[in-house]
């Protein structure tokens, strides 16, 4: 697979429905792995997603959306309202799993393959609020697992977020880099739900500074957080996704292309990279990093392999010129 195509398979821009036309152009050249869709959307969304999939040069794409319920649901105008995680936690578990399955089935009908949910942060700190099921880690684990199972039941990939735990952090990562309690405190509380995820669930790494772990940088850029804590210590071997690298926690300190190199090097497989217009700059920086040694070809190939496996794509089935 040509290097430009390999690089494209780890990039996923954020677009509204109209922006899917740009994604189609990139996908037709094998330069993206898919897209995250945000508002505004309308009744033509399913056709727009199908058009992107039809022109993809690298097989089925990841089509993702944040459909948590409550304050974060992109499709409520099409699919109706869904309660927040905090409200779900007051309902029977089987009802919550069925609710998640039914929503995911409706999402699949529009062409989505991935739901960027559930939130399994413990506590409702800045930027989280009712997106968290509870302040009790075992309750979060139980209901988060139920939602993830429901999404899997419908054939979509759930993405649990925000590792290693945003619920008790000091700020909203959309605005600035939050600081969490020290890693010892996270071990006893925030990390508990991550051990209850059903197989097939992906993990989103948040933008969080963790004292005793990340040395003041974001967990999404930290080898110790991703490859060390998540993969080695917790034994997670599935797909790892970044939170959007265009958020204030990242762009307050560096440009998105440079952050993408650090994030991929840290062990993240699929990078959410802001707008589709910025994909070329990120791709060029990753190619440059391969050339100058900041990024190893083996790390890129590992990430590409996981992303293609997630999409059900066999790269040996393509003929590359």
PyMOL commands that set and color helices and strands:
alter all, ss='L'
color gray80, all
select helices_A, chain A and resi 3-8+20-28+45-55+76-79+85-88+93-110+129-131+137-153+183-188+192-196+219-221+223-233+248-251+256-266+276-292+297-311+315-317
alter helices_A, ss='H'
color red, helices_A
select strands_A, chain A and resi 11-15+34-37+62-65+67-69+72-73+114-115+157-163+178-180+202-205+208-210+240-242+271-272
alter strands_A, ss='S'
color yellow, strands_A
deselect
rebuild
show_as cartoon
